[in-house]
Each structure stands twice: as structure tokens, then as C-alpha cells.
Amino acid sequence: MSATALAAPAPVAPVRRRPGDAIADVALFTRRGIRHQLRSLDALLLNVLLPVLLMTMFVYVFGGALSTGGSGLDYVDYVVPGVVLLTAGYGAANTAQSVAGDMVTGIVDRFRSLPVADWAVPAGHVVASVAKNLVTTAIVLAVAFAVGFRPDAGLVDWLGVVALVVLYVLAMTWLATVVGLVAGSVESASAFSFFVLFLPYLSSAFVPVETMPTVLRAFAEHQPITPLTDSLRGLLLDMPIGDNGWIAVLWCVGIMLVAAPLSAMLFRRRAGR
């Protein structure tokens, strides 16, 4: 046998990564996430119909029976921030199912062979979720205007509203990504959506917390949806928000600081990288 045949194969040089490549990786997986959402007809219909149904139900079915306490607000003005957070949070929580689907279908094995950053896959899910839920929020506000919502917000107030909604969606999406990575199936990951969908009902989103029993009131006053709702309501209706603004920001940033690195670590471990 010749010396050439016995020679060891030449080592493959590692792919050099530039700083901008990570951003390109995230953009790639973001486009993938958006395409998957556009191809899912039932998800598209839900994203359009859920805001419409919730807004009309709360305004026309429950609005005449529910009180806004001593705020003096019409119920349509009171309820809009709660519906915004409910629909955005539910949409963000659905990311858990998308991530779990990636983990159980074997597509991650393909990702392992690509020279991409470890955290680009979950980050792509997150950015796609933000894009989708900004559209959902726009639908909620359009329906709200159609049923009589008339905000007093200026430009700075609207920018604050968008910033808070984006922060909330980022926090819930990173948390949903963690759930999707630890879930054993798509079905088990879907339970997180119901939790996030239920959470606004135990807050100031639809009724003042002062009307709740003592135990429920204590919970409502110490969970993130209440300061978020009160902050959005104050910004939209030109009302003072007190400490609610920074409390809402601290909740969202705190969740992200825990969930984002945890999701990257979990993905690396699940993908065997």
C-alpha cells in the first residue's frame, strides 16, 4: 500500500466567524420563524380574530356590568391596555410550542451542522415573536378605535406604550423559549400559553384590584401584569403612572436577564454543542 494511501486526511480548517455573522444568523432564523407563522393558517386566523373577539366581548358583553371603580373612565378606555397585554402575551407564549417543535422534530440536528451561533436559533424565535405581536397590538388598537376608544396620548406617550409592549413581549417570549426547551413535547409546551392567557384576569387589566377578595388582591398587586397595565393606561389616557412604570420595566428586564442566558444554555445542552 502506498504512503499516500496511508497518510492521514488533512484537518479541516475551522470556519472563521466575523462579529457581524451572529446578527446575520439571527436574521436568518427570524425569517424562518416568520415564514412558519405565515404558513400556519390557523395561527394567522387566531392572531387576527382573537383581538377582535376579546375587544368586542369585553366592551359589548361585559362592559355594561363591570365597574371601573372610582376612575371615572368609560369601560372601553379602561379595558384596552388589558386586551393589548392579553393578546400580546398569548402570542408570545405560543413561542414555547414552536421551540418545542424544533427540539422534537430533529431539525436541530441540521442546525448543529451549520456554522451558526448557539443562541441564534432561540433569538430568531424571539425576534419573530416581537414582529408578530407588534402587528397583533396594532390590530387591537384598530379595533379599540372602532368601538369608541379615544386616547389622549402624545408622541412621547405612544413611544412609551410601544416600548413597554416590546419589553413585555421580549420577556414573555424568552420565558416561553425556556419552557419550549425543557418541555418534552409540543403538547406539554402549550400549557404555558394557557397560563399567560389567564394571568391578566388576576390583575388590574379588566377590573380594579380593589374589588377583589383579599388573597386575590394581594396576588394581583404583586405580579407584573398590574404595573404594566396601569402604566399603559396612564400613558394612553394622560394619567399619572406613579411608580408603576419603573416597576413594570424591572419585572420585564429581570425576566429577560434570567430567561435569555438560560435559554442559550439549554439550547446548547439539548443540541449537544
C-alpha positions in Angstrom: 0.0 0.0 0.0 1.4 3.4 -1.0 2.5 6.1 1.5 -0.2 8.4 0.1 -2.9 5.9 0.9 -1.7 5.6 4.5 -1.4 9.3 5.1 -3.9 10.8 7.5 -6.5 13.2 6.0 -5.7 16.8 6.2 -7.5 18.6 9.0 -10.4 20.8 8.0 -9.7 24.4 8.9 -12.3 25.9 11.2 -14.7 28.5 9.8 -13.7 31.9 10.8 -16.6 34.0 12.2 -16.8 37.7 12.0 -18.6 39.8 14.6 -21.5 40.6 12.1 -22.1 37.0 11.4 -24.1 36.5 14.6 -26.5 39.2 13.5 -26.9 37.5 10.2 -27.6 34.2 11.9 -30.4 35.8 14.0 -31.8 37.4 10.9 -31.8 34.0 9.1 -33.7 32.3 11.9 -36.0 35.3 12.3 -37.1 35.0 8.6 -37.5 31.2 9.2 -39.8 31.9 12.2 -41.9 34.5 10.3 -42.3 32.1 7.3 -43.5 29.4 9.6 -46.1 31.7 11.1 -47.3 32.9 7.7 -47.7 29.2 6.6 -49.8 28.3 9.6 -53.4 29.4 8.6 -55.0 28.6 11.9 -52.4 30.7 13.8 -52.9 33.6 11.4 -56.6 33.5 11.9 -56.2 33.3 15.6 -53.9 36.3 15.7 -56.4 38.3 13.7 -59.7 37.1 15.3 -58.6 36.9 19.0 -58.1 40.7 19.4 -61.4 41.4 17.6 -63.3 38.9 19.7 -61.8 39.9 23.0 -62.3 43.6 22.4 -65.9 43.3 21.3 -66.7 40.8 24.1 -65.3 42.9 26.9 -66.8 46.2 25.6 -70.3 45.0 24.5 -70.9 41.9 26.6 -69.2 42.7 29.9 -68.8 46.4 29.7 -72.2 47.3 31.0 -71.9 45.1 34.1 -68.2 45.7 35.1 -67.2 48.8 37.1 -64.0 50.8 36.8 -64.1 51.8 40.4 -63.6 55.5 41.1 -61.5 56.1 38.0 -64.4 57.7 36.1 -63.3 56.1 32.9 -65.6 54.5 30.3 -65.0 50.8 30.3 -63.7 50.8 26.7 -60.9 53.2 27.8 -60.3 51.1 30.9 -60.0 47.7 29.2 -57.9 48.5 26.1 -54.5 48.1 27.9 -55.6 44.8 29.4 -56.6 43.4 26.0 -53.3 44.6 24.5 -51.3 42.7 27.1 -53.5 39.6 27.0 -53.2 39.2 23.2 -49.5 40.1 23.1 -48.7 37.8 26.0 -50.6 34.9 24.5 -48.9 35.4 21.1 -45.5 35.5 22.8 -46.3 32.4 24.9 -47.0 30.4 21.7 -43.3 30.5 21.0 -42.9 27.7 23.5 -44.7 25.4 21.1 -42.5 26.5 18.2 -39.3 25.9 20.1 -40.6 22.5 21.4 -41.4 21.6 17.8 -37.9 22.3 16.7 -36.5 20.1 19.5 -38.6 17.1 18.9 -38.7 17.0 15.1 -35.0 16.6 14.6 -34.4 19.9 12.8 -31.9 20.8 15.5 -29.6 18.1 14.2 -29.4 20.0 11.0 -28.7 23.2 12.8 -25.8 21.5 14.6 -24.0 21.1 11.3 -24.3 24.8 10.4 -21.6 27.3 11.5 -24.1 29.5 13.4 -24.0 31.0 16.9 -25.6 28.8 19.6 -28.0 31.4 20.7 -29.1 32.5 17.2 -31.8 29.8 17.0 -33.8 30.8 20.1 -33.1 34.5 19.4 -34.6 34.1 15.9 -37.8 32.8 17.6 -37.8 35.8 19.9 -37.4 38.4 17.2 -40.1 36.8 15.0 -42.4 36.8 18.0 -41.9 40.5 18.6 -42.7 41.3 14.9 -45.8 39.2 15.0 -47.1 40.7 18.3 -46.5 44.3 17.2 -48.9 43.5 14.3 -51.3 42.0 16.8 -51.1 45.1 19.0 -51.9 47.3 16.0 -55.0 45.2 15.3 -56.1 45.5 19.0 -55.8 49.3 18.8 -57.5 49.5 15.5 -60.5 47.5 16.8 -60.4 49.7 20.0 -60.7 52.8 18.0 -63.6 51.3 16.1 -65.6 50.6 19.3 -65.0 54.0 20.8 -61.6 54.2 22.4 -60.2 57.7 22.3 -56.7 58.1 23.9 -55.2 61.3 25.0 -51.6 60.2 24.4 -49.0 62.4 22.8 -46.0 61.2 20.7 -43.8 60.6 23.8 -46.6 58.7 25.4 -47.1 56.5 22.4 -43.4 55.7 22.2 -43.6 54.7 25.9 -46.5 52.4 25.1 -44.6 50.7 22.3 -41.5 50.3 24.4 -43.5 48.7 27.3 -45.3 46.3 24.9 -42.0 45.3 23.3 -40.4 44.8 26.7 -43.3 42.6 27.8 -43.3 40.6 24.6 -39.5 40.1 24.9 -39.8 38.9 28.5 -42.6 36.5 27.8 -41.0 35.2 24.6 -37.7 34.5 26.3 -39.6 32.8 29.1 -41.6 30.8 26.6 -38.4 29.7 24.9 -37.1 28.3 28.1 -40.4 26.4 28.5 -40.1 25.1 25.0 -36.6 23.8 25.6 -37.4 21.9 28.8 -40.8 20.6 27.6 -40.9 17.0 26.4 -43.4 17.6 23.7 -45.3 20.4 21.8 -48.5 19.5 23.8 -46.8 20.0 27.2 -45.3 23.3 26.0 -48.7 24.6 25.0 -49.7 24.7 28.7 -47.6 27.8 29.1 -50.0 29.7 26.7 -53.0 29.0 28.9 -51.0 30.2 32.0 -50.1 33.5 30.3 -53.7 33.9 28.9 -55.1 33.5 32.4 -52.7 35.8 34.2 -54.2 39.2 33.1 -57.5 38.2 34.7 -55.8 38.3 38.1 -54.6 41.8 37.7 -56.0 45.3 37.1 -56.5 44.6 33.4 -60.2 44.2 33.5 -61.4 45.3 37.0 -59.8 47.4 39.7 -57.8 45.2 42.2 -59.7 47.0 45.0 -62.8 45.0 44.1 -61.1 41.6 44.6 -61.0 39.4 47.7 -58.0 39.9 50.0 -56.0 36.9 48.8 -56.5 37.6 45.1 -55.9 41.3 45.6 -52.5 40.6 47.2 -51.6 38.4 44.2 -52.8 41.0 41.7 -50.8 43.8 43.3 -47.6 41.8 43.2 -47.5 40.3 39.7 -46.1 42.0 36.5 -49.4 42.5 34.6 -50.8 45.0 37.1 -48.0 47.6 36.9 -47.8 47.1 33.1 -51.5 47.6 32.7 -51.6 50.7 34.9 -48.6 52.1 33.1 -50.1 51.6 29.7 -53.5 53.0 30.9 -51.7 56.1 32.3 -49.7 56.7 29.1 -52.7 56.2 26.8 -55.1 58.3 28.8 -52.7 61.0 30.0 -52.9 59.9 33.6 -50.2 59.8 36.3 -48.5 56.4 36.5 -46.5 56.8 39.7 -44.1 54.0 40.4 -45.8 51.6 38.0 -43.5 52.5 35.1 -40.2 51.5 36.6 -41.8 48.6 38.4 -43.0 47.2 35.1 -39.6 47.8 33.5 -37.9 46.0 36.4 -40.2 43.0 36.0 -39.6 42.7 32.3 -35.8 43.2 32.4 -35.5 40.8 35.4 -37.3 38.1 33.5 -35.1 38.6 30.4 -31.9 38.7 32.4 -32.7 35.2 33.7 -34.5 33.6 30.7 -32.3 34.8 27.9 -29.0 33.3 29.1 -30.8 30.2 30.4 -32.4 29.5 27.0 -29.0 29.8 25.3 -27.5 27.3 27.8 -30.4 24.9 27.5 -30.3 25.0 23.7 -26.6 24.3 23.7 -27.1 21.4 26.0 -30.1 20.0 24.1 -28.4 20.4 20.8 -25.2 18.7 22.1 -23.0 21.7 21.2 
